[in-house]
Amino acid sequence: MTRVVAIHQPNFFPWVGYFDKIARSDCFVFLDDVQMQKKGGTWSNRTKMFVSGTPKWATASIDRNYHGVQEIRDTLFDPKSDWRKVIFRTIQSSYRNSPYYKDTIELIEPLLMNPDENLATYNAACIVAIAEEIGISTNKFSWSSQLDHSGQSNELLVSIVKSVGGDVYMCGGGADSYQDQAVFDSASIELVYQNYVPFPYQQFGGDEFVPGLSIIDVLMSIGLEGARNMLASNPVNV
């Protein structure tokens, strides 16, 4: 029996491909003890949704008042920003007429308004809660900061995979540009690619399908059952 491990930073209301990676892994590790990008927005604090029919960023403001480098697990939201209320109002105005608005807003509102000021634990709580509602097992989550690992880059990934007893590492799209096959081969870990292809669904907000939008857009447009069926169309394990 193989044990498939996926590793990813805890993203902010990520797209459905993120949940596909969770569903297809036996162990999903939140990579929280790596450096947080100092400037600009990242998938850790922003996501894309339809706003008045146009795909736009929804951003959670980060407290940038620190010196040097900082890990994701130590990153806090800006306490002076009302980003939660701003994003919630944006969701209300943009999706209130969507087919699954009532059920989705009941799920999303308490997650979005969670007062937790830590970016990593906030994001992870949202991801785990949505995964559970979609029907993905939530017994598979681990945190890199709680694991015994070492190294950088490919060696770091190998170390994390071994720390959770894995023998297969599943990486996302675009990873072939920096994954070193030899490093995984030497550690007897099979390297596989997720190769997730977005399934076009009837999006509420626009005329043409836009891939990569937040899971919120999926749930508003096709509901929990639609999301379950979408993920079920891919094999659970590699």
The 8 nearest C-alpha neighbors of each residue, nearest first, counted from 0:
[[1, 2, 166, 3, 165, 167, 236, 25],
 [2, 0, 166, 3, 167, 165, 237, 25],
 [1, 3, 165, 166, 25, 167, 4, 0],
 [2, 4, 167, 24, 25, 168, 165, 1],
 [3, 5, 26, 168, 24, 27, 165, 25],
 [4, 6, 27, 169, 24, 168, 28, 26],
 [7, 5, 28, 27, 29, 30, 4, 8],
 [8, 6, 30, 29, 9, 28, 5, 27],
 [7, 9, 30, 29, 10, 31, 6, 43],
 [10, 8, 29, 123, 122, 119, 43, 7],
 [9, 11, 43, 42, 13, 8, 122, 12],
 [10, 12, 43, 44, 13, 122, 45, 42],
 [13, 11, 213, 10, 214, 46, 126, 14],
 [14, 12, 213, 11, 10, 214, 17, 46],
 [15, 13, 213, 214, 212, 16, 211, 17],
 [14, 16, 18, 17, 214, 19, 13, 213],
 [17, 15, 19, 18, 14, 20, 195, 197],
 [18, 16, 20, 15, 19, 14, 13, 21],
 [17, 19, 21, 15, 20, 16, 22, 130],
 [20, 18, 16, 22, 17, 21, 230, 23],
 [19, 21, 17, 18, 23, 22, 24, 16],
 [20, 22, 18, 19, 24, 23, 27, 17],
 [23, 21, 19, 20, 24, 135, 235, 18],
 [22, 24, 235, 236, 20, 21, 19, 234],
 [25, 23, 3, 26, 21, 4, 22, 5],
 [24, 26, 3, 2, 4, 139, 27, 23],
 [27, 25, 139, 4, 24, 140, 5, 3],
 [26, 28, 5, 140, 139, 6, 4, 21],
 [29, 27, 141, 6, 142, 140, 30, 143],
 [28, 30, 142, 8, 7, 9, 31, 143],
 [31, 29, 8, 143, 7, 28, 32, 6],
 [30, 32, 72, 71, 29, 33, 8, 143],
 [33, 31, 144, 70, 72, 71, 30, 143],
 [34, 32, 70, 31, 71, 35, 30, 72],
 [33, 35, 70, 69, 71, 36, 68, 32],
 [36, 34, 71, 70, 69, 37, 33, 68],
 [35, 37, 38, 34, 41, 39, 40, 69],
 [36, 38, 35, 39, 68, 63, 69, 34],
 [39, 37, 36, 40, 63, 41, 35, 61],
 [40, 38, 41, 37, 36, 44, 61, 45],
 [39, 41, 44, 45, 38, 42, 58, 43],
 [40, 42, 43, 44, 45, 39, 36, 46],
 [41, 43, 45, 10, 44, 11, 46, 40],
 [44, 42, 10, 11, 41, 45, 9, 8],
 [45, 43, 59, 11, 42, 41, 58, 40],
 [44, 46, 58, 42, 57, 11, 59, 43],
 [45, 47, 57, 56, 213, 11, 42, 12],
 [48, 46, 56, 212, 55, 213, 57, 54],
 [49, 47, 54, 212, 55, 213, 216, 50],
 [48, 50, 54, 53, 52, 204, 55, 51],
 [49, 51, 53, 52, 93, 54, 55, 48],
 [52, 50, 53, 93, 49, 204, 92, 54],
 [51, 53, 204, 205, 50, 49, 54, 93],
 [52, 54, 49, 50, 51, 55, 205, 204],
 [55, 53, 49, 48, 50, 47, 52, 56],
 [56, 54, 47, 48, 49, 50, 53, 57],
 [55, 57, 47, 46, 58, 45, 48, 54],
 [58, 56, 46, 45, 47, 86, 55, 59],
 [57, 59, 45, 44, 56, 60, 46, 82],
 [58, 60, 44, 82, 45, 61, 57, 76],
 [59, 61, 77, 76, 58, 82, 80, 62],
 [62, 60, 76, 77, 63, 75, 59, 44],
 [61, 63, 77, 76, 64, 75, 60, 74],
 [64, 62, 65, 61, 37, 77, 38, 75],
 [65, 63, 62, 66, 61, 77, 75, 37],
 [64, 66, 63, 67, 69, 62, 68, 37],
 [67, 65, 68, 64, 69, 63, 37, 62],
 [66, 68, 69, 65, 37, 64, 34, 70],
 [69, 67, 66, 34, 70, 37, 35, 65],
 [68, 70, 34, 35, 73, 71, 67, 74],
 [71, 69, 34, 35, 33, 73, 72, 32],
 [70, 72, 35, 74, 31, 73, 34, 32],
 [71, 73, 31, 119, 70, 74, 32, 118],
 [74, 72, 71, 70, 69, 75, 117, 119],
 [75, 73, 71, 72, 118, 117, 70, 69],
 [76, 74, 117, 116, 118, 62, 61, 73],
 [75, 77, 61, 62, 116, 60, 78, 118],
 [76, 78, 62, 61, 60, 79, 80, 75],
 [79, 77, 80, 76, 62, 116, 81, 75],
 [80, 78, 77, 81, 76, 62, 60, 82],
 [79, 81, 82, 77, 78, 60, 83, 76],
 [82, 80, 83, 84, 85, 79, 78, 60],
 [83, 81, 85, 80, 84, 59, 86, 60],
 [84, 82, 86, 85, 81, 112, 87, 111],
 [83, 85, 87, 82, 86, 81, 88, 112],
 [84, 86, 82, 88, 83, 87, 89, 81],
 [87, 85, 89, 83, 88, 84, 82, 90],
 [86, 88, 84, 90, 89, 85, 83, 91],
 [87, 89, 91, 85, 90, 86, 84, 92],
 [90, 88, 86, 92, 87, 91, 93, 85],
 [89, 91, 87, 93, 88, 92, 94, 86],
 [92, 90, 88, 95, 89, 94, 93, 87],
 [91, 93, 89, 90, 95, 94, 88, 51],
 [92, 94, 90, 50, 91, 51, 89, 95],
 [93, 95, 97, 96, 91, 90, 92, 100],
 [94, 96, 91, 97, 100, 92, 93, 90],
 [97, 95, 94, 98, 100, 93, 99, 203],
 [96, 98, 94, 100, 99, 95, 203, 219],
 [99, 97, 100, 220, 219, 96, 221, 203],
 [100, 98, 219, 222, 97, 101, 102, 103],
 [99, 101, 103, 97, 219, 102, 95, 104],
 [102, 100, 104, 103, 99, 105, 95, 98],
 [103, 101, 105, 104, 100, 99, 106, 222],
 [104, 102, 106, 100, 105, 101, 219, 107],
 [103, 105, 107, 106, 101, 108, 102, 100],
 [106, 104, 102, 103, 107, 108, 101, 109],
 [107, 105, 103, 104, 108, 102, 109, 110],
 [106, 108, 104, 110, 105, 109, 111, 103],
 [107, 109, 111, 110, 104, 105, 106, 112],
 [110, 108, 112, 111, 107, 113, 106, 105],
 [111, 109, 107, 113, 108, 112, 125, 106],
 [110, 112, 108, 109, 113, 107, 83, 87],
 [113, 111, 109, 110, 83, 108, 114, 84],
 [112, 114, 110, 111, 115, 109, 121, 108],
 [115, 113, 112, 116, 121, 111, 117, 83],
 [114, 116, 113, 117, 121, 120, 118, 76],
 [117, 115, 76, 75, 114, 118, 121, 78],
 [118, 116, 75, 115, 119, 120, 121, 74],
 [117, 119, 121, 75, 120, 74, 122, 76],
 [120, 118, 72, 122, 121, 117, 9, 123],
 [119, 121, 123, 122, 117, 118, 124, 115],
 [122, 120, 118, 124, 119, 123, 115, 117],
 [123, 121, 125, 119, 11, 124, 120, 9],
 [122, 124, 126, 120, 125, 121, 9, 127],
 [125, 123, 121, 127, 122, 126, 120, 128],
 [126, 124, 122, 128, 123, 127, 110, 129],
 [125, 127, 123, 129, 124, 128, 130, 122],
 [126, 128, 130, 124, 129, 125, 123, 131],
 [129, 127, 131, 125, 130, 126, 124, 132],
 [130, 128, 132, 126, 131, 127, 125, 133],
 [131, 129, 127, 133, 135, 132, 128, 126],
 [130, 132, 134, 128, 135, 129, 133, 127],
 [133, 131, 129, 134, 130, 128, 223, 135],
 [134, 132, 130, 131, 227, 223, 135, 129],
 [133, 135, 131, 132, 130, 136, 227, 129],
 [136, 134, 130, 131, 22, 133, 137, 132],
 [135, 137, 138, 131, 134, 139, 130, 22],
 [136, 138, 139, 131, 135, 140, 127, 130],
 [139, 137, 136, 140, 26, 141, 135, 25],
 [138, 140, 26, 137, 27, 25, 136, 141],
 [141, 139, 27, 28, 138, 26, 137, 142],
 [142, 140, 28, 29, 27, 143, 139, 26],
 [143, 141, 29, 28, 144, 145, 30, 31],
 [142, 144, 146, 30, 145, 29, 31, 28],
 [143, 145, 32, 142, 146, 31, 30, 147],
 [146, 144, 143, 142, 147, 141, 148, 32],
 [147, 145, 143, 144, 148, 162, 142, 159],
 [146, 148, 162, 145, 149, 159, 143, 144],
 [149, 147, 158, 159, 146, 162, 155, 150],
 [150, 148, 155, 158, 151, 147, 154, 159],
 [149, 151, 155, 154, 152, 148, 158, 153],
 [150, 152, 155, 154, 153, 149, 156, 158],
 [151, 153, 155, 154, 156, 150, 178, 177],
 [154, 152, 156, 155, 157, 151, 178, 179],
 [155, 153, 157, 150, 151, 156, 152, 158],
 [154, 156, 150, 151, 158, 152, 153, 157],
 [157, 155, 153, 159, 158, 154, 160, 152],
 [158, 156, 154, 160, 155, 159, 161, 153],
 [157, 159, 155, 148, 161, 156, 160, 149],
 [160, 158, 162, 156, 161, 157, 148, 155],
 [159, 161, 165, 157, 162, 158, 163, 4],
 [162, 160, 164, 158, 165, 163, 159, 157],
 [161, 163, 159, 160, 164, 158, 147, 146],
 [164, 162, 161, 160, 165, 159, 26, 146],
 [165, 163, 161, 162, 160, 166, 2, 4],
 [166, 164, 2, 160, 161, 163, 167, 4],
 [165, 167, 188, 2, 1, 189, 3, 168],
 [168, 166, 189, 3, 188, 165, 190, 2],
 [169, 167, 4, 190, 3, 5, 189, 191],
 [168, 170, 191, 5, 192, 193, 4, 190],
 [171, 169, 192, 193, 168, 174, 191, 5],
 [172, 170, 193, 174, 192, 173, 194, 169],
 [171, 173, 174, 194, 193, 170, 192, 195],
 [172, 174, 175, 176, 171, 177, 170, 194],
 [173, 175, 176, 172, 177, 171, 178, 170],
 [176, 174, 178, 173, 177, 172, 179, 192],
 [175, 177, 174, 178, 173, 179, 172, 180],
 [176, 178, 175, 174, 179, 153, 173, 152],
 [179, 177, 175, 174, 180, 176, 153, 152],
 [180, 178, 181, 182, 177, 153, 183, 175],
 [179, 181, 183, 182, 178, 184, 190, 185],
 [182, 180, 184, 183, 179, 185, 186, 178],
 [183, 181, 185, 180, 184, 179, 186, 153],
 [184, 182, 188, 186, 180, 181, 185, 187],
 [183, 185, 181, 187, 186, 182, 188, 180],
 [184, 186, 182, 183, 187, 181, 188, 180],
 [185, 187, 183, 184, 188, 182, 157, 181],
 [188, 186, 184, 185, 183, 189, 166, 167],
 [187, 189, 166, 183, 167, 186, 184, 190],
 [188, 190, 167, 168, 166, 191, 187, 183],
 [191, 189, 168, 167, 169, 188, 183, 192],
 [192, 190, 169, 168, 189, 170, 193, 167],
 [193, 191, 170, 169, 194, 171, 190, 172],
 [192, 194, 171, 195, 170, 169, 172, 191],
 [195, 193, 192, 172, 196, 171, 170, 191],
 [194, 196, 193, 197, 16, 172, 19, 171],
 [195, 197, 194, 198, 16, 193, 199, 210],
 [198, 196, 199, 210, 195, 16, 211, 15],
 [197, 199, 200, 196, 229, 210, 195, 230],
 [200, 198, 208, 197, 201, 210, 209, 202],
 [201, 199, 202, 198, 208, 221, 220, 217],
 [202, 200, 203, 220, 199, 221, 208, 217],
 [203, 201, 220, 204, 200, 205, 208, 216],
 [202, 204, 220, 97, 205, 201, 219, 94],
 [203, 205, 52, 49, 202, 206, 51, 53],
 [206, 204, 52, 207, 203, 202, 53, 208],
 [205, 207, 208, 204, 202, 52, 203, 209],
 [208, 206, 205, 209, 202, 201, 204, 199],
 [207, 209, 199, 210, 202, 206, 205, 200],
 [208, 210, 207, 211, 212, 54, 205, 199],
 [211, 209, 212, 197, 208, 199, 198, 14],
 [210, 212, 14, 213, 209, 15, 47, 197],
 [211, 213, 47, 14, 48, 210, 216, 214],
 [212, 214, 14, 215, 13, 216, 47, 46],
 [213, 215, 14, 217, 15, 216, 13, 218],
 [216, 214, 213, 218, 217, 219, 12, 103],
 [215, 217, 219, 214, 213, 218, 220, 48],
 [218, 216, 214, 220, 215, 219, 221, 226],
 [217, 219, 222, 215, 220, 216, 221, 223],
 [220, 218, 99, 216, 100, 217, 222, 97],
 [219, 221, 217, 202, 203, 218, 98, 216],
 [222, 220, 225, 218, 217, 219, 226, 99],
 [223, 221, 218, 225, 99, 224, 219, 220],
 [222, 224, 226, 225, 133, 218, 227, 221],
 [223, 225, 227, 226, 222, 228, 221, 133],
 [224, 226, 221, 228, 222, 223, 227, 229],
 [225, 227, 229, 223, 224, 228, 222, 230],
 [228, 226, 224, 230, 229, 225, 133, 231],
 [227, 229, 231, 225, 226, 230, 224, 232],
 [228, 230, 226, 227, 231, 232, 225, 198],
 [229, 231, 227, 232, 228, 233, 19, 226],
 [230, 232, 228, 233, 229, 227, 234, 235],
 [231, 233, 230, 229, 228, 234, 227, 235],
 [234, 232, 231, 230, 235, 229, 19, 23],
 [235, 233, 236, 232, 23, 237, 231, 230],
 [234, 236, 23, 22, 233, 237, 24, 231],
 [235, 237, 23, 234, 24, 3, 25, 22],
 [236, 23, 234, 235, 3, 24, 191, 169]]
